[in-house]
Amino acid sequence: MDIFSLTFIFIFLPTTLLLYYIVPTKLKTSVLFFASLFFYATNSVICMLIMLLSIIFDFLIAQQLVFSDTSMPVRKFLISLVSIKNISLVIYFLFDNNNSQLLTFLGATVYALTSLGYVLDVYHGEIPVVTKFFDYGTFCCFFGKIHVGPIITAKEFFPQLRNKQLSLTNISEGFVLFTHGIAKKILLADNINLIILELNKIYASDRTVLDVWLFIFCTILNTYFTLSGYSDMARGVGLMFSIRLPENFRYPLQAYSVSDFFAKFNISANHFVRKYVYKALDTQDNGKLATSVNILLISIIMGLWYGISLNFLMWGAFLGIFIIIETIFDNVISQYIPTFIRKVTTFLIILMSFILFAGNTPQESLNYLLIMIGQSQQPAIHSHTLYLLSYNTVLLLGSAFFATDYIAIIARKFELKFPKTGRLASLVINTTILFVSIIFMM
């Protein structure tokens, strides 16, 4: 069962919502926790048991950290143990990224790092220890966010769990977000992936310049709509249960700098890495050299977030180098280069970086680059690619448009000017989107 499957939409989610809203307040968290375990078990019972054992271990260690008679050497040993266990778990599943079940791949990253962040916060005295295991289990494993996050901190999550604001408004807003997420994944990402599959059928020796440009462009759109689609579905499901999860993608393809791209692409992961890696390494921004090293470290870790491979490491490092350049020459860039030019330049840099993201090896990525810039013997175009491009023109142009904030701006302006008509139009449009998405899922 996946978060965008018909079983989830028509059986699991309504049943869980019904149980959640009819049981007494003290049992609501238990409903979410056991529903999350069941949801995960439908994909892999073994991975569910690993997840359960992992969070039980962290929960007990956190309790031990706050005991008054726990000595500092013991506390350091315990926090090291938790860190090694969770990081090893993440690395194992990232290495095993051929697994077709996304839950077992990225889901481990979400619950392991969520749990690790909590224990680190308890260790540093930033939050009180949680005494109720079901609260803690829901925090780590809530089924809405288990796919790709967003990663939420204990400070953000537990106050919401204690003060549940149940309302029809939240359910309505959640439904809209969930619908948008499904549309991104089913109508856009999955159909763009069909183009990628068609391009992959072309032998490497037969690929044209247009083939590779189209392949990289589709890879960017597919990655963005897949990840942001899951994130929107997670936020939507969370709202239905009156849990506000943080925004994870904020139109990153409209970024005006590479730094801005990183700040808008997988926001919660970026915050996690900045907070806990900086704290663990005790890094300080002392001068341009130290700042540059720190930036490069963060960008490399963000690259490895998507898989343990040389290409992802190089992807992060490539973008990190541009962030360092922007940091050093920030005043010159912001004063003398128009925003539009900066946005276009940033997009081209992101496009070139995705050559590394799309390639399986550095050599394959280098071949892509040589073909794209015309430094190979490959022809510029092929009739098959022209047909593929013309057949998918509406999809590609529509996807490029929906990757921007223009539709949101237009919708807000319309609803402000015509509030009643705007709300009715929103209901009709979102219901239609959900209906069409369901048809594509059948």
C-alpha positions as CSV (number, residue, x, y, z in Angstrom):
1,M,0.0,0.0,0.0
2,D,1.3,3.4,-1.0
3,I,0.2,6.8,0.0
4,F,-1.2,7.4,-3.4
5,S,-2.8,4.0,-3.9
6,L,-6.5,3.5,-4.2
7,T,-6.5,1.3,-1.1
8,F,-5.0,4.1,0.9
9,I,-7.3,6.8,-0.4
10,F,-10.6,4.9,-0.2
11,I,-10.0,2.4,2.7
12,F,-7.1,3.1,4.9
13,L,-7.3,6.9,5.2
14,P,-11.1,7.2,5.7
15,T,-11.0,4.3,8.3
16,T,-8.1,5.9,10.2
17,L,-9.8,9.3,10.1
18,L,-13.0,7.9,11.4
19,L,-11.3,6.0,14.2
20,Y,-9.2,9.0,15.1
21,Y,-12.2,11.4,15.4
22,I,-14.5,9.0,17.3
23,V,-12.2,7.7,20.0
24,P,-11.5,9.6,23.2
25,T,-8.8,12.2,23.1
26,K,-6.4,10.1,25.2
27,L,-6.5,7.3,22.6
28,K,-6.1,9.4,19.4
29,T,-2.3,9.2,19.4
30,S,-2.5,5.4,19.8
31,V,-4.7,5.2,16.7
32,L,-2.1,7.1,14.7
33,F,0.8,5.0,16.0
34,F,-0.8,1.6,15.3
35,A,-2.1,2.8,12.0
36,S,1.4,3.9,11.1
37,L,2.8,0.4,12.0
38,F,0.1,-1.3,9.9
39,F,0.8,1.0,7.0
40,Y,4.5,0.3,7.0
41,A,3.9,-3.5,7.5
42,T,1.8,-3.6,4.4
43,N,5.0,-2.9,2.5
44,S,7.5,-4.8,4.5
45,V,6.9,-6.6,7.9
46,I,10.6,-7.0,8.4
47,C,11.3,-3.3,7.8
48,M,8.5,-2.4,10.1
49,L,10.0,-4.5,12.9
50,I,13.4,-2.9,12.3
51,M,11.8,0.5,12.5
52,L,10.0,-0.5,15.7
53,L,13.1,-1.9,17.4
54,S,15.1,1.2,16.3
55,I,12.7,3.7,17.9
56,I,12.2,1.6,21.1
57,F,16.0,1.6,21.5
58,D,16.2,5.4,21.1
59,F,13.3,6.0,23.4
60,L,14.9,4.0,26.2
61,I,18.3,5.7,25.6
62,A,16.6,9.2,25.9
63,Q,15.1,8.2,29.2
64,Q,18.6,7.2,30.5
65,L,20.1,10.4,29.4
66,V,18.0,12.5,31.8
67,F,18.6,10.3,34.9
68,S,20.5,12.4,37.5
69,D,23.0,9.6,38.2
70,T,24.0,9.1,34.6
71,S,27.7,10.3,34.4
72,M,29.0,12.4,31.5
73,P,31.2,9.6,30.1
74,V,28.1,7.3,30.0
75,R,26.0,10.0,28.4
76,K,28.6,10.5,25.7
77,F,28.8,6.8,25.1
78,L,25.0,6.5,24.8
79,I,24.6,9.4,22.4
80,S,27.5,8.0,20.3
81,L,25.7,4.6,20.3
82,V,22.4,6.2,19.1
83,S,24.2,8.3,16.5
84,I,26.1,5.3,15.0
85,K,23.0,3.1,15.0
86,N,20.8,5.6,13.2
87,I,23.5,6.8,10.7
88,S,24.4,3.2,9.9
89,L,20.7,2.4,9.3
90,V,20.4,5.4,6.9
91,I,23.6,4.4,5.1
92,Y,22.5,0.8,4.7
93,F,19.2,1.7,3.1
94,L,20.8,4.4,0.9
95,F,23.2,1.8,-0.4
96,D,20.3,-0.5,-1.0
97,N,18.6,2.0,-3.2
98,N,17.8,-0.6,-5.8
99,N,14.9,-1.6,-3.6
100,S,11.7,-0.8,-5.5
101,Q,9.8,0.0,-2.3
102,L,10.4,3.7,-1.6
103,L,9.1,3.2,1.9
104,T,12.0,1.0,2.9
105,F,14.5,3.2,1.1
106,L,13.7,6.8,2.2
107,G,11.4,5.8,5.0
108,A,14.4,4.6,7.0
109,T,16.0,8.0,6.5
110,V,12.9,9.8,7.8
111,Y,12.3,7.9,11.0
112,A,16.0,7.3,11.8
113,L,17.0,10.9,11.5
114,T,13.8,12.2,13.2
115,S,14.6,9.9,16.1
116,L,18.3,10.9,16.1
117,G,17.4,14.6,16.2
118,Y,15.1,14.1,19.1
119,V,17.8,12.2,21.2
120,L,20.4,14.9,20.4
121,D,18.0,17.6,21.5
122,V,17.4,15.7,24.8
123,Y,21.1,15.3,25.2
124,H,21.8,19.0,24.8
125,G,18.9,19.9,27.1
126,E,16.9,21.7,24.4
127,I,13.7,19.7,25.0
128,P,12.2,17.6,27.9
129,V,12.2,13.9,27.5
130,V,9.0,12.3,26.2
131,T,7.6,9.8,28.7
132,K,4.8,8.3,26.5
133,F,6.1,5.8,23.9
134,F,3.0,6.1,21.6
135,D,3.6,9.9,21.4
136,Y,7.2,9.2,20.5
137,G,6.4,6.5,18.0
138,T,3.9,8.7,16.2
139,F,6.5,11.5,16.1
140,C,9.0,9.2,14.4
141,C,6.7,7.0,12.3
142,F,3.6,8.9,11.4
143,F,2.4,7.3,8.2
144,G,1.8,10.5,6.4
145,K,5.4,11.6,6.3
146,I,7.2,8.2,6.3
147,H,7.9,8.3,2.5
148,V,10.2,11.3,2.1
149,G,9.4,13.5,5.1
150,P,9.3,16.3,5.8
151,I,11.5,15.8,8.8
152,I,9.8,17.6,11.7
153,T,11.5,18.5,15.0
154,A,10.3,17.6,18.4
155,K,9.7,21.3,19.3
156,E,7.3,21.5,16.3
157,F,5.6,18.2,16.7
158,F,4.8,17.5,20.4
159,P,3.0,20.7,21.2
160,Q,0.6,19.9,18.4
161,L,0.1,16.4,19.7
162,R,-0.8,17.7,23.2
163,N,-3.1,20.5,21.9
164,K,-5.1,18.8,19.1
165,Q,-7.0,21.5,17.1
166,L,-9.5,19.3,15.3
167,S,-11.5,21.2,12.7
168,L,-13.3,20.8,9.4
169,T,-11.1,23.6,8.1
170,N,-8.0,21.5,8.6
171,I,-9.6,18.6,6.9
172,S,-10.5,20.8,3.9
173,E,-7.0,22.3,3.6
174,G,-5.5,18.9,4.0
175,F,-7.7,17.5,1.3
176,V,-6.5,20.2,-1.1
177,L,-2.8,19.7,-0.3
178,F,-3.2,15.9,-0.6
179,T,-4.9,16.3,-4.0
180,H,-2.1,18.6,-5.3
181,G,0.4,16.1,-4.1
182,I,-1.3,13.2,-5.9
183,A,-1.6,15.3,-9.1
184,K,2.2,16.1,-9.0
185,K,3.1,12.4,-8.5
186,I,0.5,10.7,-10.8
187,L,-0.3,13.2,-13.5
188,L,3.1,14.9,-13.8
189,A,6.0,12.9,-12.4
190,D,4.8,9.5,-13.6
191,N,4.1,10.7,-17.1
192,I,7.4,12.6,-17.3
193,N,9.0,9.3,-16.2
194,L,7.5,7.6,-19.2
195,I,9.5,10.1,-21.4
196,I,12.6,9.2,-19.5
197,L,12.0,5.5,-20.0
198,E,11.5,6.1,-23.8
199,L,14.8,8.0,-23.9
200,N,16.6,5.3,-22.0
201,K,15.6,2.8,-24.7
202,I,17.9,4.7,-27.1
203,Y,21.4,3.1,-27.2
204,A,24.1,5.4,-25.8
205,S,25.8,5.5,-29.3
206,D,22.6,6.7,-30.9
207,R,21.7,9.5,-28.5
208,T,21.4,13.0,-30.0
209,V,22.1,16.4,-28.5
210,L,18.3,16.9,-28.1
211,D,17.9,13.5,-26.5
212,V,20.3,14.3,-23.7
213,W,19.0,17.8,-23.1
214,L,15.4,16.5,-22.9
215,F,16.5,13.6,-20.7
216,I,18.2,16.0,-18.2
217,F,15.3,18.4,-18.2
218,C,12.8,15.6,-17.6
219,T,15.0,14.3,-14.8
220,I,14.8,17.6,-13.0
221,L,11.0,17.8,-13.4
222,N,10.5,14.2,-12.4
223,T,12.7,14.5,-9.3
224,Y,11.0,17.8,-8.2
225,F,7.4,16.6,-8.8
226,T,8.0,13.2,-7.2
227,L,9.6,14.6,-4.0
228,S,7.3,17.6,-3.7
229,G,4.3,15.5,-4.5
230,Y,5.1,13.1,-1.6
231,S,5.7,16.1,0.6
232,D,2.4,17.7,-0.2
233,M,0.6,14.4,0.3
234,A,2.3,14.1,3.7
235,R,1.4,17.7,4.7
236,G,-2.2,17.1,3.5
237,V,-2.6,13.9,5.5
238,G,-1.0,15.6,8.5
239,L,-3.5,18.5,8.4
240,M,-6.4,16.0,8.2
241,F,-5.3,14.8,11.7
242,S,-4.6,18.5,12.7
243,I,-0.8,18.0,12.5
244,R,1.0,20.8,10.6
245,L,4.1,19.4,8.9
246,P,6.7,22.0,7.6
247,E,6.8,23.0,4.0
248,N,9.5,21.0,2.2
249,F,9.7,22.5,-1.3
250,R,9.1,26.2,-2.1
251,Y,9.4,26.5,-5.9
252,P,13.1,25.8,-6.0
253,L,13.3,26.0,-9.8
254,Q,12.6,29.7,-9.5
255,A,15.6,30.3,-7.3
256,Y,17.6,33.4,-7.9
257,S,20.9,31.8,-6.7
258,V,22.2,28.3,-6.0
259,S,22.1,29.2,-2.3
260,D,18.4,30.0,-2.7
261,F,17.9,26.7,-4.6
262,F,19.3,24.7,-1.6
263,A,17.2,26.8,0.8
264,K,14.0,25.9,-1.1
265,F,14.8,22.3,-2.2
266,N,14.1,19.7,0.6
267,I,14.0,22.4,3.2
268,S,13.5,20.2,6.3
269,A,16.5,18.0,5.3
270,N,18.6,21.1,4.8
271,H,17.7,22.4,8.2
272,F,18.4,19.1,9.8
273,V,21.9,18.8,8.3
274,R,22.8,22.4,9.1
275,K,21.6,22.1,12.7
276,Y,23.0,18.7,13.7
277,V,26.1,18.4,11.5
278,Y,27.3,21.9,12.6
279,K,26.6,21.1,16.2
280,A,28.3,17.6,16.0
281,L,31.4,19.0,14.4
282,D,31.4,22.2,16.4
283,T,32.0,24.2,13.2
284,Q,32.2,27.9,13.3
285,D,32.0,30.5,10.5
286,N,35.4,32.1,11.2
287,G,36.5,33.8,8.0
288,K,35.9,33.0,4.4
289,L,38.0,29.8,4.3
290,A,36.2,28.2,7.3
291,T,32.8,29.4,5.8
292,S,33.7,27.9,2.5
293,V,34.7,24.5,4.0
294,N,31.4,24.4,6.0
295,I,29.3,25.2,2.9
296,L,31.1,22.5,0.9
297,L,30.6,20.0,3.7
298,I,26.8,20.7,4.0
299,S,26.3,20.6,0.2
300,I,28.1,17.3,-0.1
301,I,26.0,15.8,2.7
302,M,22.9,17.1,1.0
303,G,24.0,15.3,-2.2
304,L,24.6,12.0,-0.4
305,W,21.0,12.4,1.1
306,Y,19.7,11.0,-2.2
307,G,22.0,8.0,-2.3
308,I,25.5,6.9,-1.4
309,S,27.3,7.2,-4.7
310,L,30.2,9.2,-6.2
311,N,27.7,11.0,-8.6
312,F,25.5,12.3,-5.7
313,L,28.6,13.4,-3.8
314,M,29.9,15.3,-6.9
315,W,26.4,16.8,-7.4
316,G,26.5,18.3,-3.9
317,A,30.1,19.4,-4.3
318,F,29.3,21.0,-7.7
319,L,26.5,23.1,-6.3
320,G,28.5,23.8,-3.1
321,I,31.3,25.4,-5.2
322,F,28.8,27.8,-6.7
323,I,27.4,28.6,-3.3
324,I,30.9,29.5,-2.1
325,I,31.4,31.8,-5.1
326,E,28.0,33.5,-4.4
327,T,29.0,33.9,-0.7
328,I,32.3,35.6,-1.6
329,F,30.9,37.9,-4.3
330,D,27.4,38.4,-2.8
331,N,27.5,42.2,-2.9
332,V,28.7,42.4,-6.5
333,I,26.1,39.8,-7.7
334,S,23.1,41.3,-5.9
335,Q,24.0,44.9,-6.9
336,Y,25.0,44.5,-10.6
337,I,23.2,41.5,-12.0
338,P,19.4,41.8,-12.6
339,T,17.2,39.3,-10.8
340,F,15.9,37.8,-14.1
341,I,19.4,37.1,-15.3
342,R,20.3,35.6,-12.0
343,K,17.3,33.3,-12.1
344,V,18.1,32.1,-15.7
345,T,21.8,31.6,-14.8
346,T,20.8,29.7,-11.6
347,F,18.5,27.4,-13.6
348,L,21.2,26.6,-16.1
349,I,23.6,25.8,-13.3
350,I,21.0,23.5,-11.7
351,L,20.3,21.9,-15.1
352,M,24.1,21.2,-15.6
353,S,24.3,19.8,-12.0
354,F,21.5,17.3,-12.8
355,I,23.8,15.7,-15.4
356,L,25.5,14.3,-12.3
357,F,22.2,13.5,-10.7
358,A,21.0,11.6,-13.7
359,G,24.1,9.7,-14.5
360,N,24.9,6.4,-12.9
361,T,28.7,7.0,-13.0
362,P,30.9,10.0,-13.5
363,Q,31.9,8.7,-16.9
364,E,28.3,8.5,-18.0
365,S,27.7,12.0,-16.8
366,L,30.7,13.2,-18.7
367,N,29.4,11.6,-21.9
368,Y,26.1,13.4,-21.3
369,L,27.9,16.7,-20.9
370,L,30.0,16.2,-24.1
371,I,26.9,15.4,-26.1
372,M,25.0,18.4,-24.7
373,I,27.7,20.9,-25.6
374,G,28.3,19.4,-29.1
375,Q,31.7,17.9,-28.3
376,S,30.9,14.5,-29.6
377,Q,30.1,12.9,-32.9
378,Q,26.4,12.6,-32.1
379,P,23.8,14.3,-34.4
380,A,21.8,17.2,-33.1
381,I,18.3,15.7,-33.5
382,H,16.5,12.6,-34.5
383,S,13.0,12.1,-35.8
384,H,12.0,9.8,-32.9
385,T,12.9,12.5,-30.4
386,L,11.1,15.2,-32.3
387,Y,8.0,12.9,-32.3
388,L,8.4,12.3,-28.5
389,L,8.8,16.0,-27.9
390,S,5.8,17.0,-30.0
391,Y,3.6,14.3,-28.5
392,N,4.5,15.5,-24.9
393,T,4.6,19.3,-25.6
394,V,1.5,20.0,-23.4
395,L,2.8,17.8,-20.6
396,L,6.3,19.4,-20.6
397,L,5.1,23.0,-20.9
398,G,2.4,22.4,-18.3
399,S,4.9,20.8,-15.9
400,A,7.3,23.7,-16.4
401,F,4.5,26.1,-15.6
402,F,3.3,24.2,-12.5
403,A,6.9,24.1,-11.2
404,T,6.5,27.9,-10.7
405,D,4.4,29.9,-8.2
406,Y,2.4,31.6,-11.0
407,I,-0.7,29.4,-10.6
408,A,-0.7,30.0,-6.9
409,I,-0.4,33.8,-7.4
410,I,-3.2,33.8,-9.9
411,A,-5.5,31.7,-7.7
412,R,-4.9,34.0,-4.7
413,K,-5.7,37.1,-6.6
414,F,-8.8,35.6,-8.1
415,E,-10.1,34.4,-4.7
416,L,-9.4,37.8,-3.1
417,K,-11.4,39.6,-5.9
418,F,-14.1,37.0,-6.1
419,P,-14.1,35.1,-2.7
420,K,-17.3,33.0,-3.2
421,T,-16.7,32.2,-6.8
422,G,-13.0,31.5,-6.0
423,R,-14.0,28.9,-3.3
424,L,-16.4,27.2,-5.6
425,A,-13.9,27.1,-8.4
426,S,-11.3,25.7,-6.0
427,L,-13.7,22.9,-5.0
428,V,-14.6,22.0,-8.5
429,I,-11.0,22.1,-9.8
430,N,-9.5,20.1,-6.9
431,T,-12.3,17.5,-7.1
432,T,-11.7,17.2,-10.9
433,I,-7.9,16.9,-10.3
434,L,-8.5,14.1,-7.8
435,F,-11.0,12.3,-10.1
436,V,-8.5,12.5,-13.0
437,S,-5.7,11.3,-10.8
438,I,-7.7,8.3,-9.7
439,I,-8.5,7.4,-13.3
440,F,-4.8,7.3,-14.0
441,M,-4.2,5.1,-11.0
442,M,-6.6,2.5,-12.2
